[in-house]
Amino acid sequence: MSHTEQELRTLYQQALAMPRGSAQFAALEQVMRHADARGLVEFAFEVRMQATRVFQLSWVPAKALLAYSWCRAAYDREPERFGARAEHRLLWNIKWMIYSVHQFPEIPLRSAYDLLDDMERRYRRGGHSMHAVLQHRGLIAGSVGELDRAQDYYEQMDRSRRDPLSDCAGCVPSSHVRTLVALGRDEDAIRVGEPARTSSCSDQPQWINSELLLPYVRTGQVDKALDAHRSAYRRIRDNPYHLPELALNLLFCTHTGNTARGLDLVERHLPWLDNARTPLAEMEFAAAAVAVLNVPVGRGEGGLTLRFPATEGRRRPDSTVADLAAELRRRAEDIAARFDARNGNGHQGDRIRDWMASGPIGAPVALSVFAPSTGAVGGAPRDLHIRGLIERVAAATAAGDPTGAARARLAAAQALLETERTAEAVEAAEEAIRELDRLGLAEESARCELLLAHAYHRDGQRGEAVKRLRGLLERPDGIEPAGESDRARFAALLGEWLVHGPEASRWYAVAARSYAASGRTAERLAALTRALRHGPAPEATAGLLADAEAALTEPDLPAEERAHLLSVCARVLLRAGRTTEAAKHLSAARDLLSGPSVTPSAECVELLGEVLSTLAAIHLHLGDPGAARATARAAIDVLDPDDPWDETHWNAAVLLVRSLRELGELAEAERLTAEYEVEEDDLETVLQNVLED
């Protein structure tokens, strides 16, 4: 089947909008074939350039290299046909191709050297700096174990000027630091890497913080190591893309004697390994996990069972640490052997075996808030209370009372949160949950999950907070003991944390219905109002409006609250295009706010002004300027005459001007135009804004 050029361009845009994966790849390749068949060279070039990016970000290097090679050959045949922008994109994309050789043992090493030579020729021909060329020569040299040569390239790179083809200034030092660490030059690694700790690209500072962990530990800079670990892990904990950085943080746990923390990370993140983005990332995580698992195996605790979380509806079977260590060792060594066969030496195998044999470096580092204290105890009562709880954990553990220790951890986490020590509260609650879950203490675990959600939120980790609270609410027994009012309160809190959008609206609706079931009218109205105002999904709108109509029948509902709910419903109806129904709701709200049962207040006056202003806009929209004129005048009359620049007041004035013009009452319209400084564009803009606000 043939397609017109326009049809192909539509198919191309549809393909770009698809989720990454095999279906998108097939759609892009289909567009390429049809473009080639029709001789649409420029279009075929553009599709392949964009596909190179898609394939690279999806870690499909063979497809990326094929698309890139086609574009490079087409450009070389007719450079004038594609222009300078195409050349820049080719020069940038060649770096991706070289990086893939570093990550994938299936790509021949000769390809890297050919690409590097081609890169240097093209950069020199274009008058570009050698900065990026030297960086990537250093990357490949380090990957095959030529560490001194890699360092020489990096030193030359540092002496070269940066230009628009250079990589991000925050990311360039990361691979350089890894080479320096491999050479044992820790002080130099810290000097090169530390400036990048303030970077803020998508890969930083978590990448450089992870690379600096080992040199910090080996040079005794424990506080910096702890800070780097905590900062890095906070940024990588939810993103499987950062599996290589997670591997370095696992090694840190081994180097500092924090085996429990390391086991927790292995348990939590092992499911990521099945979807590792590259073989190099898979190999490094597997090897680092072996280093952690070797510790309990070496203590004769190889039978300790690890339980893994469900991922995408599937859960890896439980495993003992001994069995898992053996499995991951084989996995790491198999991949290392593939790299070594490709590279023609044993560098990667030696490196990975060194990782797996890692052990403590120096004295243990206290990463856990529950570590024994060796310093002076603070004198404030709350500090003494927390220290007492931490000592209870140690005492219960020593006495062989794991249940008492776990409950003391929970109490300590609560105390830390109450004293605003949020980072420590997060760590304490995470450890407490792990122990409570292992002991099967479901009720205390749920309480601790809730506490951890609050701690995450106060610590600025909104995504984690939302995930924890959502998980609790979606479990039938998630919040115990939990009456309807408790579940309603937490559902409303989740809506607040989500801020806006269909999911926020949905949880506010859940809260409203739970409050209704327990007869808490005021809380029900507040939650229902927020559900309506926070962007409900189209399919949820009818149900929410029905809930609102039911709430409006409450006999003891104050007139002000009834009017407010009517106005919010009107906004939802306007967004749904149900203008006449919106006008009826606003008219009912106006009558309530103007009635004798309402005691005038600033809030009621402001709401009445908004209701009248919106009604005026609806009358104009429906072609009734006479009704719009009367309603806009009424809005101006009720609002503060001393504040004509109040937004609602000014909007009403603009709507009045438009109404007067449509009625032919031009003299008054001109007077108000001058008085309120109304521009011609305001007449349409304000009408649309009031209707859509």
LINCOR-V261461 format. One record per run of one state. SS is the DSSP state (H for helix, E for strand, - for the rest). FROM is the first residue (numbers start at 1). TO is the last residue. If there is no record, write none. Layout:
BEGIN
ss = [SS:SS]
from = [FROM:FROM]
to = [TO:TO]
END
This chain:
BEGIN
ss = [-:H:-:H:-:H:-:H:-:H:-:H:-:H:-:H:-:H:-:H:-:H:-:H:-:H:-:H:-:H:-:E:-:E:-:E:-:E:H:-:H:-:H:-:H:-:H:-:H:-:H:-:H:-:H:-:H:-:H:-:H:-:H:-:H:-:H:-:H:-:H:-:H:-]
from = [1:5:18:22:38:41:58:61:78:79:104:109:126:131:144:147:160:169:183:186:199:206:219:222:237:240:256:259:276:279:299:305:307:310:312:314:316:319:321:344:347:357:381:399:402:419:422:439:442:459:462:475:484:499:502:518:521:534:538:553:559:576:579:595:602:622:625:639:647:664:666:676:682:693]
to = [4:17:21:37:40:57:60:77:78:103:108:125:130:143:146:159:168:182:185:198:205:218:221:236:239:255:258:275:278:298:304:306:309:311:313:315:318:320:343:346:356:380:398:401:418:421:438:441:458:461:474:483:498:501:517:520:533:537:552:558:575:578:594:601:621:624:638:646:663:665:675:681:692:693]
END
